[in-house]
Amino acid sequence: MKYLIVGLGNIGSEYLGTRHNIGFRIVNSLVEDAGAMFTEERYGAICRFRIKNREVTVLKPNTFMNLSGHAVRYWLQKENIPVENLLIVVDDLALPFGTLRLKPKGSDAGHNGLRNIQEILGTQEYARLRFGIGDNFPRGRQVEYVLGQFTPEELAEMPEKQKQAIEIMRSFCLAGVQTTMNQFNNK
């Protein structure tokens, strides 16, 4: 069985460590935990490794967030991975900081990266792991907030949250979306 795990983020040093790039941070943790490394390939940074008997391809698109769908479609087709084995890791303003929610499908919830993936794939029927970044910003300052850095307090909690996200991603590949949701979404 083959899986594609995609962390959403924006390329460029000005976006490094921002809330909007939590998808990159989370998949970096997974790859590091696996003792693997990314290489630059078409449409982004790619890493391949195994989780037990599962073949996992991890992608960090280099297409910018709002054009992520092209990279996702390319790697699904290239690796011959069914859309039900796709997991998108994404930031979520609607969830309190550090809340992790796995969903088997759903709307883009106003997220430009998810919107583009949905448009390019022609479906909302793919799993997503939402990482809560909170919504602690004044009215009209959403863009500044999502492109801003995490607070020192949030950064102190990050290692534990990344560890939980790794467990969720591994379980997604080994046990499937429903079992993983039942196990982790109520934590």
ROSE-4610 file (N, C-alpha, C; in Angstrom, 1 decimal, always signed):
// ROSE-4610
residu = [M/M/M/K/K/K/Y/Y/Y/L/L/L/I/I/I/V/V/V/G/G/G/L/L/L/G/G/G/N/N/N/I/I/I/G/G/G/S/S/S/E/E/E/Y/Y/Y/L/L/L/G/G/G/T/T/T/R/R/R/H/H/H/N/N/N/I/I/I/G/G/G/F/F/F/R/R/R/I/I/I/V/V/V/N/N/N/S/S/S/L/L/L/V/V/V/E/E/E/D/D/D/A/A/A/G/G/G/A/A/A/M/M/M/F/F/F/T/T/T/E/E/E/E/E/E/R/R/R/Y/Y/Y/G/G/G/A/A/A/I/I/I/C/C/C/R/R/R/F/F/F/R/R/R/I/I/I/K/K/K/N/N/N/R/R/R/E/E/E/V/V/V/T/T/T/V/V/V/L/L/L/K/K/K/P/P/P/N/N/N/T/T/T/F/F/F/M/M/M/N/N/N/L/L/L/S/S/S/G/G/G/H/H/H/A/A/A/V/V/V/R/R/R/Y/Y/Y/W/W/W/L/L/L/Q/Q/Q/K/K/K/E/E/E/N/N/N/I/I/I/P/P/P/V/V/V/E/E/E/N/N/N/L/L/L/L/L/L/I/I/I/V/V/V/V/V/V/D/D/D/D/D/D/L/L/L/A/A/A/L/L/L/P/P/P/F/F/F/G/G/G/T/T/T/L/L/L/R/R/R/L/L/L/K/K/K/P/P/P/K/K/K/G/G/G/S/S/S/D/D/D/A/A/A/G/G/G/H/H/H/N/N/N/G/G/G/L/L/L/R/R/R/N/N/N/I/I/I/Q/Q/Q/E/E/E/I/I/I/L/L/L/G/G/G/T/T/T/Q/Q/Q/E/E/E/Y/Y/Y/A/A/A/R/R/R/L/L/L/R/R/R/F/F/F/G/G/G/I/I/I/G/G/G/D/D/D/N/N/N/F/F/F/P/P/P/R/R/R/G/G/G/R/R/R/Q/Q/Q/V/V/V/E/E/E/Y/Y/Y/V/V/V/L/L/L/G/G/G/Q/Q/Q/F/F/F/T/T/T/P/P/P/E/E/E/E/E/E/L/L/L/A/A/A/E/E/E/M/M/M/P/P/P/E/E/E/K/K/K/Q/Q/Q/K/K/K/Q/Q/Q/A/A/A/I/I/I/E/E/E/I/I/I/M/M/M/R/R/R/S/S/S/F/F/F/C/C/C/L/L/L/A/A/A/G/G/G/V/V/V/Q/Q/Q/T/T/T/T/T/T/M/M/M/N/N/N/Q/Q/Q/F/F/F/N/N/N/N/N/N/K/K/K]
num = [1/1/1/2/2/2/3/3/3/4/4/4/5/5/5/6/6/6/7/7/7/8/8/8/9/9/9/10/10/10/11/11/11/12/12/12/13/13/13/14/14/14/15/15/15/16/16/16/17/17/17/18/18/18/19/19/19/20/20/20/21/21/21/22/22/22/23/23/23/24/24/24/25/25/25/26/26/26/27/27/27/28/28/28/29/29/29/30/30/30/31/31/31/32/32/32/33/33/33/34/34/34/35/35/35/36/36/36/37/37/37/38/38/38/39/39/39/40/40/40/41/41/41/42/42/42/43/43/43/44/44/44/45/45/45/46/46/46/47/47/47/48/48/48/49/49/49/50/50/50/51/51/51/52/52/52/53/53/53/54/54/54/55/55/55/56/56/56/57/57/57/58/58/58/59/59/59/60/60/60/61/61/61/62/62/62/63/63/63/64/64/64/65/65/65/66/66/66/67/67/67/68/68/68/69/69/69/70/70/70/71/71/71/72/72/72/73/73/73/74/74/74/75/75/75/76/76/76/77/77/77/78/78/78/79/79/79/80/80/80/81/81/81/82/82/82/83/83/83/84/84/84/85/85/85/86/86/86/87/87/87/88/88/88/89/89/89/90/90/90/91/91/91/92/92/92/93/93/93/94/94/94/95/95/95/96/96/96/97/97/97/98/98/98/99/99/99/100/100/100/101/101/101/102/102/102/103/103/103/104/104/104/105/105/105/106/106/106/107/107/107/108/108/108/109/109/109/110/110/110/111/111/111/112/112/112/113/113/113/114/114/114/115/115/115/116/116/116/117/117/117/118/118/118/119/119/119/120/120/120/121/121/121/122/122/122/123/123/123/124/124/124/125/125/125/126/126/126/127/127/127/128/128/128/129/129/129/130/130/130/131/131/131/132/132/132/133/133/133/134/134/134/135/135/135/136/136/136/137/137/137/138/138/138/139/139/139/140/140/140/141/141/141/142/142/142/143/143/143/144/144/144/145/145/145/146/146/146/147/147/147/148/148/148/149/149/149/150/150/150/151/151/151/152/152/152/153/153/153/154/154/154/155/155/155/156/156/156/157/157/157/158/158/158/159/159/159/160/160/160/161/161/161/162/162/162/163/163/163/164/164/164/165/165/165/166/166/166/167/167/167/168/168/168/169/169/169/170/170/170/171/171/171/172/172/172/173/173/173/174/174/174/175/175/175/176/176/176/177/177/177/178/178/178/179/179/179/180/180/180/181/181/181/182/182/182/183/183/183/184/184/184/185/185/185/186/186/186/187/187/187]
x = [+0.8/+0.0/+0.9/+0.5/+1.2/+0.4/+1.1/+0.5/+1.2/+0.5/+1.1/+0.7/+1.6/+1.4/+2.0/+1.2/+1.5/+1.4/+2.5/+2.5/+2.4/+1.4/+1.2/+2.0/+2.5/+3.3/+3.7/+4.4/+4.9/+6.4/+7.0/+8.5/+9.1/+10.3/+11.0/+11.3/+12.4/+12.9/+11.9/+11.2/+10.3/+9.1/+8.8/+7.7/+8.2/+9.5/+10.0/+9.5/+8.9/+8.5/+7.1/+6.5/+5.2/+4.1/+3.0/+1.8/+1.3/+1.3/+0.7/+1.6/+2.8/+3.7/+3.8/+2.8/+2.8/+2.8/+2.2/+2.2/+3.6/+4.5/+5.9/+6.6/+6.3/+7.0/+6.6/+5.3/+4.8/+5.4/+5.4/+6.0/+7.5/+8.2/+9.6/+9.8/+9.0/+9.1/+8.9/+8.0/+7.7/+9.0/+9.5/+10.7/+11.9/+12.1/+13.2/+13.0/+11.8/+11.5/+11.8/+11.6/+11.9/+13.3/+14.1/+15.6/+15.8/+14.9/+15.0/+15.3/+15.5/+15.8/+15.0/+14.7/+14.0/+15.1/+14.6/+15.4/+14.5/+15.0/+14.3/+13.9/+12.7/+12.2/+11.1/+10.4/+9.4/+8.3/+8.0/+6.9/+7.2/+8.4/+8.7/+9.7/+9.8/+10.7/+10.0/+10.7/+10.1/+10.9/+10.3/+11.0/+10.2/+10.9/+10.2/+10.8/+9.9/+10.4/+9.2/+9.5/+8.4/+8.0/+6.7/+6.2/+5.7/+6.5/+6.2/+6.1/+5.0/+4.9/+4.3/+4.1/+3.5/+4.6/+4.4/+5.3/+4.8/+5.6/+5.1/+5.9/+5.2/+5.9/+5.4/+6.4/+6.0/+6.4/+5.5/+5.7/+5.6/+6.5/+6.4/+6.4/+5.2/+5.1/+5.9/+6.5/+7.3/+6.5/+5.2/+4.3/+3.6/+3.9/+3.2/+1.8/+1.4/+0.2/-1.0/-1.3/-2.6/-2.5/-1.4/-1.3/-0.8/-1.1/-0.6/-1.2/-2.4/-3.1/-2.3/-1.6/-0.8/+0.2/+0.9/+1.9/+1.3/+0.2/-0.5/-1.0/-1.6/-2.1/-0.9/+0.2/+1.3/+1.9/+2.0/+2.6/+1.7/+0.4/-0.6/-0.5/-0.4/-0.4/+1.0/+2.1/+3.4/+3.6/+3.2/+3.4/+2.2/+1.2/+0.0/-0.6/-0.9/-1.5/-3.0/-3.9/-5.3/-5.6/-6.6/-6.9/-7.2/-7.8/-8.1/-6.9/-5.7/-4.5/-3.7/-4.4/-3.8/-4.1/-3.1/-3.3/-2.7/-3.4/-2.9/-2.8/-1.6/-1.4/-1.5/-2.4/-2.7/-3.0/-2.7/-3.1/-4.6/-5.1/-6.5/-6.8/-7.3/-7.6/-8.8/-9.7/-10.9/-10.6/-9.4/-9.1/-8.1/-8.2/-7.3/-5.9/-4.9/-3.5/-3.2/-2.6/-2.1/-3.2/-4.4/-5.5/-5.2/-5.2/-5.0/-6.3/-6.8/-8.1/-7.9/-8.1/-8.1/-9.5/-9.6/-11.0/-10.8/-11.8/-11.7/-12.0/-12.7/-13.0/-13.6/-14.0/-14.6/-14.4/-14.9/-14.8/-13.4/-13.1/-11.8/-11.7/-12.9/-13.0/-12.3/-12.3/-11.6/-10.1/-9.6/-8.1/-7.7/-6.9/-6.6/-5.9/-5.0/-4.3/-5.3/-6.2/-7.2/-8.2/-8.5/-9.4/-8.8/-7.5/-6.8/-6.7/-6.4/-6.3/-7.7/-8.7/-10.1/-10.4/-10.0/-10.3/-9.6/-8.3/-7.4/-7.8/-8.1/-8.4/-9.9/-10.7/-12.2/-12.9/-12.4/-13.1/-12.6/-13.5/-13.2/-12.9/-12.9/-12.8/-11.4/-10.7/-9.3/-9.1/-8.3/-8.1/-7.2/-7.5/-6.7/-6.4/-5.2/-4.9/-4.8/-5.7/-5.7/-5.0/-4.1/-3.3/-3.8/-4.4/-5.0/-3.9/-4.1/-3.2/-3.9/-5.2/-5.9/-6.3/-7.1/-7.6/-7.4/-6.3/-6.0/-5.4/-6.3/-5.8/-7.0/-6.7/-7.7/-8.4/-9.6/-10.4/-9.6/-9.6/-8.9/-7.4/-6.9/-5.5/-5.1/-6.0/-5.9/-4.6/-4.3/-3.2/-1.9/-1.8/-0.6/-0.4/-1.6/-1.5/-1.0/-1.6/-1.2/+0.2/+0.7/+2.0/+3.0/+2.5/+3.4/+4.0/+4.9/+5.6/+4.8/+5.1/+4.5/+5.1/+4.3/+4.7/+5.7/+6.5/+7.4/+6.7/+5.5/+4.7/+4.2/+3.8/+3.4/+4.6/+5.8/+7.0/+7.4/+7.1/+7.5/+6.6/+5.4/+4.5/+4.7/+5.4/+5.5/+6.0/+7.1/+7.6/+6.6/+5.8/+4.8/+3.7/+3.3/+2.3/+2.8/+4.1/+4.7/+4.7/+5.0/+5.1/+3.7/+2.6/+1.3/+0.9/+1.3/+1.0/+1.7/+2.9/+3.6/+2.8/+2.4/+1.6/+0.3/-0.3/-1.5/-1.2/-0.1/+0.2/+0.6/+1.3/+1.7/+0.5/-0.4/-1.7/-2.5/-2.6/-3.3/-2.9/-1.6/-1.0/-1.2/-1.2/-1.2/-2.7/-3.5/-4.8/-6.0/-5.7/-6.8/-7.3/-8.1/-8.6/-9.6/-10.6/-11.6/-11.0/-10.2/-9.6/-8.7/-8.0/-7.1/-7.9/-9.0/-9.9/-10.4/-10.9/-11.5/-10.4/-9.2/-8.2/-7.7/-7.5/-6.8/-7.7/-8.8/-9.5/-10.1/-10.3/-10.8/-9.8/-8.5/-7.4/-7.4]
y = [-1.2/+0.0/+1.2/+2.2/+3.5/+4.6/+5.6/+6.8/+8.0/+9.1/+10.5/+11.4/+11.9/+12.9/+14.2/+15.2/+16.5/+17.6/+18.2/+19.4/+20.6/+21.5/+22.7/+23.8/+24.7/+25.8/+26.7/+27.7/+28.6/+28.5/+28.5/+28.4/+29.8/+29.9/+31.2/+31.5/+32.1/+32.3/+33.2/+34.1/+35.0/+34.3/+33.0/+32.3/+31.2/+31.0/+30.0/+30.2/+29.2/+29.2/+29.9/+30.3/+31.0/+30.0/+30.6/+29.7/+29.0/+29.7/+29.2/+28.0/+27.9/+26.9/+25.7/+25.5/+24.4/+23.1/+23.0/+21.8/+21.3/+22.3/+22.0/+21.5/+22.2/+21.8/+20.4/+20.1/+18.7/+17.6/+17.8/+16.7/+16.6/+17.8/+17.7/+16.8/+16.9/+16.1/+14.6/+14.3/+12.9/+12.3/+13.1/+12.7/+12.5/+13.4/+13.4/+12.1/+11.9/+10.7/+9.4/+9.4/+8.2/+8.1/+9.1/+9.0/+9.2/+9.9/+10.1/+11.5/+11.8/+13.2/+13.5/+14.8/+15.3/+15.5/+15.3/+15.7/+16.6/+17.5/+18.4/+17.6/+17.5/+16.9/+17.8/+17.3/+18.1/+18.5/+19.7/+20.3/+20.4/+20.0/+20.2/+19.3/+19.3/+18.5/+17.2/+16.0/+14.7/+13.8/+13.0/+12.0/+10.7/+9.6/+8.3/+7.4/+6.7/+5.7/+4.8/+3.9/+2.9/+3.0/+2.8/+2.7/+1.2/+0.4/-1.1/-1.5/-2.0/-2.5/-1.5/-0.2/+0.8/+1.7/+2.0/+2.9/+4.3/+5.2/+6.6/+7.6/+8.4/+9.6/+10.8/+11.7/+12.9/+14.0/+15.0/+16.1/+17.5/+18.4/+19.8/+20.5/+20.9/+21.6/+22.9/+23.1/+24.4/+25.3/+25.1/+25.9/+27.0/+27.3/+28.3/+27.6/+28.0/+27.4/+27.4/+28.5/+28.5/+27.8/+27.2/+26.4/+24.9/+24.5/+23.2/+22.0/+22.2/+21.1/+20.5/+21.3/+20.8/+19.8/+20.1/+19.2/+17.9/+18.1/+16.9/+16.0/+16.5/+15.7/+15.0/+15.7/+15.1/+13.9/+14.1/+13.0/+11.8/+12.1/+11.0/+10.1/+10.8/+10.1/+9.4/+10.1/+9.5/+8.3/+8.4/+7.2/+6.2/+6.5/+5.6/+5.4/+6.5/+6.5/+6.9/+6.1/+6.4/+7.6/+8.5/+9.7/+9.3/+8.1/+7.8/+7.5/+7.4/+7.3/+8.6/+9.7/+11.1/+11.7/+12.3/+13.1/+14.4/+15.5/+16.9/+17.4/+17.9/+18.5/+20.1/+20.7/+22.1/+22.9/+24.2/+25.0/+25.3/+25.6/+25.8/+26.9/+28.0/+29.2/+28.9/+28.0/+27.7/+26.8/+26.3/+25.4/+26.1/+25.9/+26.5/+26.0/+26.8/+26.4/+25.0/+24.2/+22.9/+21.8/+22.1/+21.1/+20.4/+19.1/+18.3/+17.6/+17.7/+17.1/+16.4/+15.1/+14.4/+14.3/+14.6/+14.5/+13.7/+12.8/+12.0/+12.8/+13.9/+14.8/+16.1/+17.0/+18.2/+19.4/+20.5/+21.7/+22.3/+23.3/+24.0/+24.9/+25.2/+26.1/+27.4/+27.9/+29.2/+29.1/+27.9/+27.8/+27.7/+28.6/+28.6/+27.4/+26.8/+25.6/+24.4/+24.2/+23.2/+23.5/+24.7/+25.1/+24.7/+25.0/+24.6/+23.1/+22.4/+20.9/+20.4/+20.9/+20.4/+20.7/+21.9/+22.3/+21.4/+21.1/+20.3/+18.9/+18.3/+16.9/+16.6/+17.7/+17.5/+16.8/+16.8/+16.2/+16.8/+16.6/+16.9/+15.7/+14.5/+13.2/+12.8/+13.6/+13.3/+13.7/+13.0/+13.2/+14.5/+15.1/+16.2/+16.2/+16.5/+16.7/+18.2/+18.7/+20.1/+20.4/+21.4/+21.8/+23.2/+23.3/+24.5/+25.6/+26.8/+27.9/+29.0/+28.8/+29.8/+30.9/+31.8/+33.0/+34.3/+34.4/+35.5/+36.7/+37.3/+38.4/+39.4/+40.7/+41.8/+41.6/+42.1/+42.1/+42.8/+42.1/+42.6/+42.3/+41.5/+41.2/+39.8/+39.0/+37.6/+37.3/+37.9/+37.6/+37.9/+39.0/+39.2/+38.1/+37.6/+36.6/+35.3/+34.8/+33.5/+33.5/+34.7/+34.8/+35.3/+35.3/+35.7/+34.5/+34.7/+33.7/+33.2/+32.0/+31.5/+32.2/+32.3/+32.9/+32.0/+32.5/+31.6/+30.5/+30.9/+29.9/+28.8/+29.1/+28.1/+27.3/+27.9/+27.2/+26.2/+26.5/+25.6/+24.3/+24.5/+23.3/+22.5/+23.1/+22.5/+21.1/+20.8/+19.4/+18.3/+18.6/+17.6/+17.5/+18.6/+18.6/+17.9/+18.2/+17.5/+16.0/+15.6/+14.1/+13.5/+14.2/+13.7/+13.6/+14.6/+14.6/+13.5/+13.1/+12.0/+10.7/+10.6/+9.4/+9.3/+10.4/+10.4/+10.0/+10.6/+10.3/+8.8/+8.3/+6.9/+6.0/+6.3/+5.6/+5.7/+6.8/+7.0/+5.9/+5.8/+4.8/+3.4/+3.1/+1.7/+1.2/+2.1/+1.7/+2.3/+3.3/+4.0/+5.2/+6.0/+7.3/+7.1/+6.2/+6.1/+5.6/+4.6/+4.1/+5.2/+5.9/+7.0/+8.1/+8.5/+9.6/+9.2/+7.9/+7.5/+7.5/+7.2/+7.1/+8.5/+9.4/+10.7/+11.9/+12.0/+13.2/+13.7/+12.8/+13.2/+13.5/+13.5/+13.8/+15.3]
z = [+0.0/+0.0/+0.0/-0.8/-0.9/-0.4/+0.2/+0.7/+0.3/+0.2/-0.1/+1.1/+1.8/+2.9/+2.4/+2.4/+1.9/+3.0/+3.3/+4.2/+3.4/+3.7/+3.0/+3.6/+2.8/+3.3/+2.1/+2.4/+1.3/+1.3/+0.1/+0.1/+0.2/+0.6/+0.8/+2.3/+2.5/+3.9/+4.7/+4.0/+4.7/+5.3/+4.9/+5.4/+6.4/+6.6/+7.5/+8.9/+9.5/+10.8/+11.1/+10.0/+10.2/+10.5/+11.0/+11.4/+10.1/+9.0/+7.7/+7.2/+7.7/+7.2/+8.2/+9.1/+10.0/+9.3/+8.1/+7.4/+7.0/+6.6/+6.4/+7.7/+8.8/+10.0/+10.5/+10.3/+10.7/+9.9/+8.6/+7.7/+7.9/+8.2/+8.5/+9.7/+10.7/+11.9/+11.6/+10.7/+10.3/+9.6/+8.7/+7.9/+8.8/+9.7/+10.7/+11.6/+12.0/+12.9/+12.2/+10.8/+10.0/+9.7/+10.0/+9.7/+8.2/+7.5/+6.1/+5.8/+4.5/+4.0/+2.8/+2.6/+1.4/+0.3/-0.9/-2.1/-3.0/-3.7/-4.6/-5.9/-6.2/-7.4/-8.0/-9.0/-9.7/-8.7/-8.7/-7.9/-6.4/-5.9/-4.5/-3.9/-2.6/-1.9/-1.6/-1.9/-1.8/-0.9/-0.1/+0.7/+0.6/+0.5/+0.4/+1.5/+2.2/+3.2/+3.5/+4.4/+4.7/+6.2/+6.4/+7.8/+7.8/+8.4/+8.4/+6.9/+6.5/+5.1/+4.1/+4.6/+3.8/+3.1/+1.9/+1.2/+1.3/+1.8/+2.1/+1.3/+0.6/-0.1/+0.6/+1.0/+1.7/+0.8/+0.6/-0.3/+0.4/+0.1/+0.5/-0.9/-1.4/-2.7/-2.7/-3.9/-4.0/-4.9/-5.0/-5.9/-5.2/-4.0/-3.1/-2.8/-1.6/-1.0/-1.9/-2.6/-3.3/-4.7/-5.0/-6.2/-5.9/-4.7/-4.2/-5.0/-5.6/-6.2/-7.4/-8.1/-9.2/-8.7/-7.7/-7.1/-6.6/-5.9/-5.3/-6.4/-7.4/-8.5/-9.2/-9.5/-10.1/-9.4/-8.0/-7.2/-7.0/-6.9/-6.8/-8.1/-9.3/-10.5/-10.7/-10.4/-10.6/-9.8/-8.5/-7.6/-7.6/-8.5/-8.6/-7.2/-6.5/-5.2/-5.3/-4.7/-4.8/-3.8/-4.2/-3.4/-2.0/-1.7/-0.3/+0.5/-0.1/+0.6/+0.7/+0.4/+0.5/+1.8/+2.4/+3.7/+3.5/+3.7/+3.6/+5.0/+5.4/+6.7/+6.5/+7.3/+7.0/+8.3/+8.3/+9.4/+9.4/+10.6/+10.8/+11.8/+11.4/+12.2/+13.2/+12.8/+13.6/+14.8/+14.9/+16.0/+17.0/+18.3/+19.2/+18.9/+19.3/+19.0/+19.5/+18.6/+19.0/+18.9/+18.6/+18.5/+17.2/+17.2/+16.0/+15.7/+14.4/+14.0/+12.7/+12.6/+11.4/+10.9/+9.6/+8.9/+7.6/+7.3/+6.1/+4.8/+4.9/+3.8/+4.3/+3.4/+3.9/+3.0/+3.3/+2.5/+2.7/+1.9/+2.1/+3.3/+3.9/+5.0/+4.8/+3.6/+3.3/+3.1/+3.2/+3.0/+1.6/+1.1/-0.4/-0.9/-0.1/-0.5/-0.7/+0.3/+0.2/-1.0/-1.2/-2.3/-3.6/-3.8/-5.1/-5.2/-4.2/-4.3/-4.7/-4.1/-4.4/-5.9/-6.3/-7.7/-8.7/-8.4/-9.3/-9.3/-8.1/-8.0/-8.3/-8.3/-8.5/-7.5/-6.2/-5.1/-3.8/-2.8/-1.4/-0.6/-1.3/-0.6/-0.4/+0.4/+0.8/+2.2/+2.9/+4.3/+4.6/+5.7/+6.0/+7.6/+7.9/+9.3/+9.6/+10.4/+10.6/+11.9/+11.9/+13.1/+13.5/+14.6/+15.1/+15.4/+14.8/+15.0/+15.8/+16.1/+16.9/+16.0/+16.6/+15.9/+16.7/+17.4/+18.3/+17.6/+16.7/+16.0/+15.9/+15.8/+15.6/+14.3/+14.2/+13.0/+11.8/+10.7/+9.5/+9.5/+10.5/+10.6/+10.4/+9.7/+9.5/+8.8/+7.7/+6.9/+7.7/+8.4/+9.3/+10.3/+10.8/+11.9/+11.3/+10.2/+9.7/+9.1/+8.7/+8.2/+9.2/+10.5/+11.6/+12.3/+13.2/+13.9/+15.1/+15.6/+16.8/+18.0/+19.0/+20.3/+21.0/+21.9/+22.7/+23.4/+23.9/+24.6/+23.7/+22.5/+21.5/+21.1/+20.9/+20.5/+21.6/+22.8/+23.9/+23.9/+23.4/+23.3/+22.0/+21.0/+19.7/+19.7/+20.4/+20.3/+20.6/+21.6/+22.0/+20.9/+20.4/+19.3/+18.1/+17.7/+16.6/+16.8/+18.0/+18.3/+18.1/+18.6/+18.4/+16.9/+16.2/+14.7/+14.0/+14.4/+13.9/+14.2/+15.4/+15.7/+14.9/+14.6/+13.8/+12.4/+11.8/+10.4/+10.2/+11.2/+11.1/+11.2/+12.1/+12.3/+11.0/+10.4/+9.2/+8.1/+8.0/+7.1/+7.5/+8.8/+9.2/+9.6/+10.1/+10.6/+9.8/+9.0/+8.3/+9.0/+8.2/+8.7/+9.9/+9.7/+10.8/+12.1/+12.1/+13.4/+14.0/+13.2/+13.7/+14.2/+13.6/+14.1/+15.5/+15.6/+16.8/+18.0/+17.6/+18.6/+19.0/+18.1/+18.4/+18.4/+17.8/+17.7/+19.0/+20.0/+21.3/+22.3/+21.9/+22.9/+23.2]
